[in-house]
Amino acid sequence: MFDPTIFDNLKVVLEGEIYDRDLDQEIIILDRTDIVNLSDMSRMYRIKFAEKKGTAIASVEFQLFMSHKQMYSEWKQDFKEAGCDIKMIFAWPKDLSGCKEWTESSIKRIWGEEVLISHETRRTTSHSGITVVQYLVYLEFDRMINEDNALDLESMVSYALETIRILPAI
């Protein structure tokens, strides 16, 4: 019989929460990727969505990752080293780099002071000369998560929606 890993269990919880909100027509799922990397024996699950109401200009991507070391630790029953990393990438189709301090303080009001935040403004020019600007905010945590944090994933999805709602107000 298949024994699901911490990654599998957290992926099911996260995916279920997001798909329930999609079924309720609160959000729209834009992309989903489930990767088993056989070269380094890692797993990654990414799911990207936007709010369905309004113009839905902002999106968020959840990334759940389990390295080969984390997976091996779980197989050895060494649960202090077993777990997953989770990261969110928020994207807005405009340059908000001038509002970096306000953005960070707004995000920390929602997510707490311990969240690690980084920013990037990406400009891509097409062959026809059209430039597309995208402002990205990366949220990471300085710890792994495991099944003990499964119920926190529901709150994280709610916090993510709150985050994409506040920044377009700039």
C-alpha positions in Angstrom: 0.0 0.0 0.0 1.2 3.5 -0.8 2.3 5.6 2.2 1.8 9.2 1.4 4.7 11.6 2.3 4.3 14.9 4.2 4.5 16.5 0.8 1.5 14.4 -0.5 -0.6 15.2 2.5 0.1 18.9 2.4 -0.5 19.1 -1.3 -3.9 17.5 -1.0 -4.9 19.9 1.7 -3.7 23.0 -0.2 -5.1 21.8 -3.5 -8.5 21.0 -1.8 -8.7 24.5 -0.2 -7.9 26.2 -3.5 -10.2 24.1 -5.6 -13.1 24.5 -3.1 -12.7 28.3 -3.5 -12.6 27.8 -7.3 -15.9 25.8 -7.2 -17.4 28.6 -5.0 -16.4 31.0 -7.8 -14.3 33.1 -5.4 -11.1 32.6 -7.4 -10.0 31.3 -10.8 -7.1 28.9 -11.2 -4.6 30.1 -13.8 -2.0 27.4 -13.7 -1.0 24.2 -11.9 2.1 22.1 -12.0 3.1 18.9 -10.1 6.7 18.0 -10.6 8.6 14.9 -9.6 12.2 15.6 -10.3 13.9 12.3 -10.9 17.4 13.8 -11.2 17.5 15.0 -7.6 14.5 13.2 -6.2 12.6 16.3 -5.2 8.9 17.3 -5.4 7.3 20.6 -6.3 3.7 21.6 -6.5 2.7 25.0 -7.9 -0.7 26.4 -8.2 -1.5 29.9 -9.3 -4.8 31.7 -9.0 -6.5 35.1 -9.1 -9.6 36.6 -7.5 -12.6 36.1 -9.7 -14.3 39.3 -8.7 -13.4 42.6 -10.3 -10.6 42.9 -12.8 -8.4 40.2 -11.2 -5.2 42.0 -12.1 -3.2 40.4 -9.3 -2.4 36.8 -8.9 -0.7 34.5 -6.4 1.3 31.3 -6.9 1.8 28.9 -4.0 4.9 26.7 -4.2 5.2 23.6 -2.1 8.6 22.0 -2.2 10.2 18.9 -0.7 13.9 18.3 -1.3 15.5 14.9 -1.5 17.1 15.5 2.0 13.6 16.3 3.5 12.1 13.2 1.8 15.0 10.9 2.9 14.6 12.2 6.5 11.0 11.3 6.4 11.8 7.8 5.1 14.3 7.4 7.9 11.7 8.6 10.4 13.9 11.6 11.3 11.0 14.0 11.6 13.1 17.0 12.8 14.6 17.2 9.3 11.4 16.1 7.4 9.0 18.5 6.0 8.3 20.9 3.2 9.1 24.5 2.3 6.3 26.8 1.1 6.6 30.0 -0.7 4.2 32.4 -2.3 4.8 34.7 -5.4 2.4 37.6 -5.8 2.3 39.3 -9.2 0.8 42.6 -10.2 0.9 43.9 -13.9 2.3 47.3 -12.9 5.5 48.7 -11.3 4.9 49.1 -7.6 8.6 49.3 -6.7 8.1 53.0 -5.6 5.8 51.7 -2.9 8.1 49.0 -1.5 8.0 50.2 2.2 4.2 50.4 2.1 3.9 47.1 0.4 6.1 45.4 3.0 4.3 46.9 6.0 0.9 46.0 4.5 2.1 42.4 3.9 3.5 42.1 7.4 0.2 43.3 8.9 -1.4 40.4 7.2 1.3 37.7 7.5 3.2 38.7 10.6 6.7 40.0 11.2 8.5 36.7 10.6 7.7 36.5 6.9 10.7 37.0 4.6 9.8 39.4 1.7 11.7 40.1 -1.5 10.7 42.1 -4.5 11.4 42.1 -8.2 10.2 44.3 -11.1 10.3 42.4 -14.4 10.1 44.0 -17.8 9.7 41.9 -20.9 9.7 43.3 -24.4 8.0 41.3 -27.1 9.3 41.1 -30.7 6.7 43.7 -31.7 8.2 46.2 -29.2 5.5 46.0 -26.5 6.9 46.1 -23.0 5.0 44.2 -20.2 5.8 45.2 -16.6 5.2 42.8 -13.7 5.9 43.5 -10.1 6.6 40.3 -8.1 6.7 39.9 -4.3 8.1 36.7 -2.9 7.0 35.5 0.6 9.0 32.8 2.4 9.2 31.5 5.9 12.3 30.6 7.8 11.0 27.1 8.7 9.7 23.9 7.3 6.0 22.9 7.5 4.6 19.4 8.1 1.2 17.8 8.7 1.0 19.7 12.0 0.6 22.9 9.9 -2.0 21.4 7.5 -4.8 23.5 8.9 -2.7 26.7 8.5 -2.9 26.3 4.7 -6.6 27.4 4.8 -5.5 30.6 6.6 -2.6 31.1 4.2 -5.0 31.0 1.2 -7.2 33.6 2.9 -4.2 35.7 3.7 -3.1 35.4 0.1 -6.4 36.7 -1.2 -6.3 39.6 1.3 -2.8 40.4 0.0 -3.8 40.6 -3.6 -6.8 42.8 -2.7 -4.8 45.4 -0.8 -2.1 46.3 -3.3 -4.2 47.4 -6.3 -5.5 50.2 -4.1 -2.2 52.0 -4.5 
